[in-house]
Amino acid sequence: MGKMVCKCGIKRKAGFLYFVGKDGCAYETKMARGKSKGGGRKRVHDCKIKKQKGYLYYIDGKGNVCEAKMVRGGK
């Protein structure tokens, strides 16, 4: 599990995908199914998180932005 870095309280809507962009803000975009085109992205919260290399940033079930250290497998 990761640790919470921004308490946002984002309310999720059906048919939308939520993610943390390169600028550290939370966005939503319409999910594309089949040949239908998804829409553009819309900012839902100005978190302004400073992303660190080696960490994954995501929005948890409570609508908060969290970070988790990425595990590198391999040789």
Buried (B, 14 or more C-beta within 10 A) or exposed (E): EBEEBBEBEBEEEEEBBBBBBEEBBBBBBBEEEEEEEEEEBEEBBEBEBEBEEEBEBBBEEEBBBBBEEEEEEEE
